[in-house]
Amino acid sequence: MFICVHSTRLGTAAGGTRMKHYPDLKDALADGMRLAEAMSLKFASVDFPHGGGKAVIALPAPDIPEGEARRRLLREYGSFVNSLGGLYSAAPDMNTSATDMDVIGEVTPYVFCRTEAAGGSGDTAPDTAVGVLHGIKGACRFAFASENLAGRTVAVQGAGGVGGRLIELLAEAGATVIASDLDARRLKALEDRGIKVVSPDSVLSAECDVLAPCAVGGIINSRSIPTLHCRVIAGGANNQLETSSDADLLRMRGIVYAPDFVINAGGVLHGGGLEEQHWSRAVLDEKLAGIGDAVYEILNRADRDGISTDAAAREIALGRISGRS
């Protein structure tokens, strides 16, 4: 298990708990370090008083533990979190849930997003999707001079908790949705609802106005960028760019990129806002809508300064972390 703390400049560190198998422990550590940095940028981007952290439970095999084995593992992890005395607070991430946070909460108070029955704010995915929707609208306002999604085609890669809800929201907004997922059962369910589905291998190159990556990271890179047929990239996945230089390649191609650590910040607003700041639902909804304005501001700044949108977003976030803005 790794708990990675990137910054405590704005407050104690917080971030999700990722449970997965890695080829090597060094890969798990690198993933945790990358994600912790992204959490620092995410908190700063939405002016939330926490630093970035991330935890990785590196499984020895691809199978995800269930039942009593899972419970023992989560309680051991909770003891690890507790040993840090509040330096880091845990939340859900890949392969962990609000129910898992309940188990972790049995051994440490440093946990967010327990189930509502246990006094927490529950699943972050629906509000993450709402924030992504507002971010897509902000990006479209910049790219097409209108945030109206009616008639726009949006390709969503990944139909899990965030992507699945985003597909629903896009359809409600009048967009034409193309969806893809590795899980054949999800694709069948989408087809049954009249959503067009494509293979995981072809979704990145689909003809669309907006590409919304909502699965794994590192998929926007020097190999995939030449094959893109979209005007905007705006989705909920973490670490969408393989390297920061990929943002420059997107700029050269004229593709508008909404930095992932800004557009997917709805989850931290949900957990921290409802549980720690005690926001009302109305306040949270206002903050989620503000993600669209934040994305629009970043895109305009990048255009004005002649830099990539990733660089512009990092300048704003790092300025807040350092106290310059």
C-alpha positions as CSV (number, residue, x, y, z in Angstrom):
1,M,0.0,0.0,0.0
2,F,1.2,3.5,-0.8
3,I,-0.2,6.8,0.5
4,C,1.3,9.6,-1.6
5,V,1.1,13.2,-0.3
6,H,2.0,15.9,-2.9
7,S,1.2,19.1,-1.0
8,T,-0.2,20.4,2.3
9,R,0.2,24.0,1.4
10,L,-3.6,24.7,1.2
11,G,-4.5,22.2,3.9
12,T,-4.2,18.5,4.8
13,A,-4.0,16.1,1.9
14,A,-7.0,14.3,0.6
15,G,-7.7,12.0,-2.3
16,G,-9.1,8.7,-3.6
17,T,-8.1,5.2,-2.8
18,R,-7.2,3.2,-5.9
19,M,-7.3,-0.7,-5.7
20,K,-5.8,-2.5,-8.7
21,H,-3.1,-4.9,-9.8
22,Y,0.1,-3.4,-11.2
23,P,2.8,-5.2,-13.1
24,D,5.4,-3.9,-10.6
25,L,5.3,-2.1,-7.3
26,K,7.2,0.8,-8.9
27,D,4.3,1.3,-11.3
28,A,1.9,1.5,-8.4
29,L,4.1,4.1,-6.7
30,A,4.4,6.1,-9.9
31,D,0.6,6.0,-10.4
32,G,0.0,7.3,-6.8
33,M,2.6,10.1,-7.2
34,R,1.0,11.3,-10.5
35,L,-2.5,11.2,-9.1
36,A,-1.5,13.0,-5.9
37,E,-0.1,15.9,-7.9
38,A,-3.3,16.0,-9.9
39,M,-5.3,16.2,-6.7
40,S,-3.3,19.2,-5.6
41,L,-4.0,20.9,-8.9
42,K,-7.7,19.9,-8.7
43,F,-8.2,21.3,-5.2
44,A,-6.4,24.5,-6.1
45,S,-8.3,24.9,-9.3
46,V,-11.7,25.0,-7.5
47,D,-10.3,27.0,-4.5
48,F,-10.9,24.2,-2.0
49,P,-8.8,24.1,1.2
50,H,-6.9,20.8,0.8
51,G,-3.7,19.6,-0.6
52,G,-3.4,16.6,-2.9
53,G,-2.9,13.0,-1.9
54,K,-3.7,9.6,-3.3
55,A,-3.6,6.1,-2.0
56,V,-2.9,2.9,-4.0
57,I,-3.6,-0.6,-2.8
58,A,-1.5,-2.7,-5.2
59,L,-3.1,-6.1,-5.5
60,P,-0.8,-9.1,-6.0
61,A,-3.2,-10.5,-8.7
62,P,-5.8,-9.0,-11.1
63,D,-8.7,-10.4,-9.1
64,I,-10.4,-7.8,-6.8
65,P,-10.9,-9.2,-3.3
66,E,-14.4,-9.6,-2.0
67,G,-16.2,-10.6,1.2
68,E,-14.1,-11.1,4.3
69,A,-10.8,-10.8,2.5
70,R,-11.8,-7.4,1.2
71,R,-12.9,-6.3,4.6
72,R,-9.6,-7.3,6.3
73,L,-7.7,-5.5,3.5
74,L,-9.7,-2.3,3.9
75,R,-9.4,-2.3,7.7
76,E,-5.6,-2.8,7.4
77,Y,-5.5,0.2,5.0
78,G,-7.7,2.2,7.4
79,S,-5.1,1.6,10.1
80,F,-2.4,2.8,7.8
81,V,-4.4,6.0,7.1
82,N,-5.0,6.5,10.8
83,S,-1.3,6.1,11.6
84,L,-0.7,9.4,9.7
85,G,-2.8,11.4,12.2
86,G,-4.8,13.3,9.7
87,L,-2.0,14.1,7.2
88,Y,-4.2,12.3,4.6
89,S,-7.9,11.6,4.3
90,A,-9.2,8.8,2.1
91,A,-12.0,8.8,-0.4
92,P,-13.2,6.4,-3.1
93,D,-11.5,5.9,-6.4
94,M,-11.0,3.0,-8.9
95,N,-12.5,-0.3,-7.5
96,T,-13.4,1.3,-4.1
97,S,-16.8,2.7,-3.1
98,A,-18.8,4.5,-0.4
99,T,-19.5,1.1,1.2
100,D,-15.7,0.5,1.4
101,M,-15.3,3.9,3.0
102,D,-17.7,2.8,5.7
103,V,-15.4,-0.1,6.5
104,I,-12.3,2.1,6.5
105,G,-14.2,4.5,8.8
106,E,-14.5,1.8,11.4
107,V,-10.8,2.3,12.2
108,T,-10.1,5.9,11.2
109,P,-12.0,9.2,11.2
110,Y,-9.9,10.4,8.2
111,V,-12.3,9.3,5.5
112,F,-14.7,11.1,3.1
113,C,-17.8,9.9,1.1
114,R,-19.1,7.1,3.4
115,T,-22.6,6.0,2.6
116,E,-25.4,8.3,3.6
117,A,-26.6,5.7,6.0
118,A,-23.3,6.0,7.8
119,G,-23.4,9.8,7.9
120,G,-21.4,10.4,4.7
121,S,-22.3,12.1,1.4
122,G,-22.3,8.9,-0.6
123,D,-21.2,8.2,-4.2
124,T,-19.2,11.1,-5.8
125,A,-19.7,9.8,-9.4
126,P,-23.1,11.5,-10.1
127,D,-21.8,15.0,-9.1
128,T,-18.5,14.4,-10.9
129,A,-20.6,13.8,-14.0
130,V,-22.6,17.0,-13.4
131,G,-19.3,18.9,-13.2
132,V,-18.0,17.3,-16.4
133,L,-21.3,18.3,-18.2
134,H,-20.8,21.9,-17.1
135,G,-17.1,21.7,-18.2
136,I,-18.2,20.4,-21.7
137,K,-20.6,23.3,-21.9
138,G,-17.8,25.8,-21.0
139,A,-15.5,24.2,-23.6
140,C,-18.2,24.4,-26.3
141,R,-18.9,28.0,-25.4
142,F,-15.2,28.7,-26.3
143,A,-15.0,26.4,-29.3
144,F,-18.4,27.0,-30.9
145,A,-19.5,30.3,-29.3
146,S,-22.4,28.4,-27.7
147,E,-22.8,26.1,-24.8
148,N,-26.0,24.6,-26.2
149,L,-25.4,20.9,-26.6
150,A,-28.5,20.2,-28.8
151,G,-27.3,18.7,-32.1
152,R,-23.7,18.3,-30.8
153,T,-22.2,14.8,-31.1
154,V,-20.3,13.6,-28.0
155,A,-18.2,10.4,-27.9
156,V,-18.0,9.1,-24.3
157,Q,-15.2,6.6,-23.6
158,G,-16.2,4.6,-20.5
159,A,-19.7,4.1,-19.2
160,G,-19.0,3.4,-15.6
161,G,-20.1,5.5,-12.6
162,V,-19.1,8.9,-14.1
163,G,-19.4,8.1,-17.8
164,G,-22.7,6.3,-17.5
165,R,-24.3,9.2,-15.7
166,L,-22.7,11.7,-18.1
167,I,-24.3,9.8,-21.1
168,E,-27.7,10.3,-19.4
169,L,-27.1,14.0,-18.8
170,L,-25.9,14.5,-22.4
171,A,-28.9,12.8,-23.8
172,E,-31.2,14.9,-21.6
173,A,-29.4,18.0,-23.0
174,G,-30.2,17.0,-26.6
175,A,-26.7,15.8,-27.6
176,T,-26.2,12.8,-29.9
177,V,-24.1,10.4,-27.9
178,I,-21.7,7.7,-29.0
179,A,-20.5,5.4,-26.2
180,S,-17.9,2.8,-25.7
181,D,-16.9,0.5,-22.8
182,L,-14.8,-2.6,-22.2
183,D,-17.8,-4.2,-20.4
184,A,-20.1,-5.8,-23.0
185,R,-23.0,-5.8,-20.6
186,R,-22.8,-2.0,-20.3
187,L,-22.8,-1.6,-24.0
188,K,-25.8,-3.9,-24.4
189,A,-27.7,-1.8,-21.9
190,L,-26.8,1.4,-23.7
191,E,-27.9,-0.1,-27.0
192,D,-31.2,-1.1,-25.5
193,R,-31.7,2.5,-24.6
194,G,-31.0,3.7,-28.2
195,I,-27.5,4.9,-27.6
196,K,-25.0,4.3,-30.5
197,V,-22.1,2.2,-29.3
198,V,-18.7,1.6,-30.9
199,S,-15.8,-0.7,-30.1
200,P,-13.2,0.5,-27.5
201,D,-10.6,0.4,-30.3
202,S,-12.5,3.0,-32.4
203,V,-14.0,5.4,-29.9
204,L,-11.0,7.8,-29.8
205,S,-11.1,8.2,-33.6
206,A,-14.8,8.6,-33.8
207,E,-16.2,11.6,-35.8
208,C,-17.6,13.9,-33.1
209,D,-17.7,17.5,-31.8
210,V,-16.6,16.5,-28.3
211,L,-14.5,13.5,-27.1
212,A,-15.2,12.7,-23.4
213,P,-12.6,10.3,-21.9
214,C,-14.1,8.8,-18.8
215,A,-12.0,5.7,-18.3
216,V,-8.3,5.2,-17.8
217,G,-5.5,7.8,-18.1
218,G,-2.7,8.3,-20.6
219,I,-4.9,7.8,-23.7
220,I,-4.2,11.2,-25.2
221,N,-0.7,10.8,-26.5
222,S,1.6,11.2,-29.6
223,R,0.1,8.0,-31.0
224,S,-3.6,8.8,-30.6
225,I,-3.6,12.5,-31.3
226,P,-3.1,12.2,-35.1
227,T,-6.1,9.9,-35.3
228,L,-8.5,12.2,-33.4
229,H,-11.6,13.6,-35.3
230,C,-13.0,16.0,-32.6
231,R,-12.9,19.7,-31.9
232,V,-13.0,19.4,-28.1
233,I,-11.7,16.9,-25.5
234,A,-13.5,17.3,-22.2
235,G,-14.1,14.2,-20.0
236,G,-13.9,12.9,-16.5
237,A,-10.9,10.6,-16.6
238,N,-7.8,11.4,-14.5
239,N,-4.4,12.0,-16.2
240,Q,-5.8,11.9,-19.7
241,L,-2.5,13.2,-21.2
242,E,0.3,10.8,-21.3
243,T,2.8,13.7,-21.0
244,S,2.3,17.4,-20.6
245,S,3.8,18.0,-24.0
246,D,0.7,16.2,-25.5
247,A,-1.2,19.4,-24.7
248,D,1.0,21.3,-27.1
249,L,0.3,18.7,-29.8
250,L,-3.4,19.2,-29.3
251,R,-2.9,23.0,-29.5
252,M,-1.0,22.5,-32.8
253,R,-3.9,20.5,-34.2
254,G,-6.5,23.1,-33.0
255,I,-8.2,20.7,-30.6
256,V,-9.5,22.4,-27.5
257,Y,-8.6,20.4,-24.3
258,A,-10.4,21.0,-21.0
259,P,-7.7,20.1,-18.4
260,D,-8.9,16.9,-16.6
261,F,-8.0,18.1,-13.1
262,V,-10.4,21.0,-13.5
263,I,-13.3,19.5,-15.3
264,N,-13.5,16.4,-13.1
265,A,-13.4,18.3,-9.8
266,G,-17.1,17.7,-9.0
267,G,-16.2,14.7,-6.9
268,V,-14.1,16.7,-4.4
269,L,-16.7,19.4,-4.3
270,H,-19.3,16.8,-3.5
271,G,-17.4,15.1,-0.7
272,G,-15.6,18.0,0.9
273,G,-18.4,20.5,0.3
274,L,-21.2,18.5,1.8
275,E,-19.2,16.8,4.6
276,E,-16.6,19.3,5.6
277,Q,-17.9,22.7,4.6
278,H,-21.6,21.7,5.2
279,W,-22.8,23.2,2.0
280,S,-26.5,23.0,1.1
281,R,-27.4,21.2,-2.1
282,A,-28.1,24.6,-3.7
283,V,-24.6,25.8,-2.9
284,L,-23.1,22.6,-4.2
285,D,-25.0,22.9,-7.5
286,E,-23.7,26.5,-7.8
287,K,-20.1,25.3,-7.3
288,L,-20.6,22.5,-9.8
289,A,-21.8,25.0,-12.4
290,G,-18.7,27.1,-11.7
291,I,-16.6,24.3,-13.2
292,G,-17.9,25.4,-16.6
293,D,-16.8,29.0,-15.9
294,A,-13.4,27.8,-14.7
295,V,-12.9,25.8,-17.9
296,Y,-13.9,28.8,-20.1
297,E,-11.5,31.1,-18.2
298,I,-8.6,28.7,-18.7
299,L,-9.3,28.3,-22.4
300,N,-9.4,32.0,-22.9
301,R,-6.2,32.5,-20.9
302,A,-4.4,29.9,-23.0
303,D,-5.6,31.5,-26.2
304,R,-4.5,35.0,-25.0
305,D,-1.1,33.9,-23.8
306,G,-0.4,31.5,-26.7
307,I,0.2,28.5,-24.4
308,S,-1.5,25.1,-24.0
309,T,-4.6,24.8,-21.9
310,D,-2.8,22.4,-19.6
311,A,-0.1,25.0,-19.0
312,A,-2.7,27.7,-18.4
313,A,-4.6,25.6,-15.9
314,R,-1.4,24.7,-14.1
315,E,-0.3,28.3,-13.9
316,I,-3.6,29.2,-12.2
317,A,-3.5,26.3,-9.8
318,L,0.2,26.6,-8.8
319,G,-0.3,30.4,-8.3
320,R,-3.0,29.6,-5.7
321,I,-0.9,26.9,-4.1
322,S,2.1,29.3,-3.8
323,G,-0.1,32.2,-2.7
324,R,0.5,34.3,-5.8
325,S,-3.2,34.4,-6.7
